[in-house]
Amino acid sequence: MITGGERRRRWSEEDRARILAAASAPGAVVTEVARREDICTSLIYLWRREARTAERLAGFTEVVVEGSAEPPGAKLTPACERETGEIVVEMKHVRIRIGGKASSALIAATLQALRS
C-alpha cells in the first residue's frame, strides 16, 4: 500500500545532461552529486552508460569497399573461404562471419558486442 506521494520522477534531457556534467567534473564525487540532486547513484551510472552507448552507436556509418586492395595489417579470409558479400571480422582468437544479406541492425549489434 502506498500512503505517500509517488516517488518516481521524470528527468528531462537537459536535467540529465546537467547532472552528468556535474558528476563528470574534475574532483566530483558521484555520491555527493546524487545526494545534492536527491537521486540514487545508480541512476547516474545508468545515464552515463546510456550516454556512452549512444555515442558509440552514433559513430557507425555505411562502409563501401571498392576494388580488392587489402589495407595494411588487415587479416582477410581468402576469397575461396568466403561467400559473396560475406563480412568476416577477426579479433584476437575470434572469427565472426556475417552473411551479406544480414540487416544493418544485426551488423551494428554484432560490431557493438565485439567492442564491449
Residue pairs with C-beta under 8 A, 6 or more apart in sequence:
11 19
16 47
19 33
19 37
19 39
19 44
19 47
20 44
20 47
20 48
20 51
22 28
22 33
22 36
22 37
23 30
23 33
23 34
23 44
23 48
24 48
30 41
30 44
30 45
31 41
33 44
34 40
34 41
34 43
34 44
56 112
56 115
57 108
57 112
60 108
60 111
70 76
75 90
76 88
77 88
77 90
77 95
82 88
83 99
83 100
84 100
85 99
85 100
85 101
86 97
86 98
86 99
86 100
87 97
87 98
87 100
87 102
87 107
88 95
88 96
88 97
88 98
89 95
89 96
89 97
89 98
89 110
89 111
89 114
90 96
91 114
94 114
96 110
96 114
98 106
98 107
98 110
